[in-house]
Structure formats: C-alpha cells, structure tokens
Amino acid sequence: MSETICLNCERTEHETPLLMLTFKGEAKFICAQCLPTLIHKPHLLVEKLPGMQITPAKHEH
C-alpha cells in the first residue's frame, strides 16, 4: 500500500491533515494549505492531475 500524500506538496498524512477527492475514478489527497491552489489556481495542478481541463465556471451574479 502506498503512502498517502498531498498531490501538490507531497507532505504525508503524518505531517498534515489531508482531504480526499476523486478524479477520473481515482482517490487523490490534498492538504488544507494546498486546497486554495486547487480552487483558485487549478492550472498549477494540471501536470499533477493528467487529463484535468481548465474551463471557467459559470457564476450567476
């Protein structure tokens, strides 16, 4: 079994709390410090999540 690590900073679950997400049927993990990157700058994670497409979200204001 592989060690659970943040997909961005690679810290382990023994170093920081991790949140689980799924992408293309696979479980991935991200820490709270890297979560804003996934939300606000997802283009920085494209290489770490192969197949991820960046499209603007439709927001009603």
Secondary structure, DSSP 8 states (H G I E B T S, - for coil): ----B-TTT--BTTTS-EEEEEETTEEEEEETTTHHHHHH-GGGGTTTSTT----------
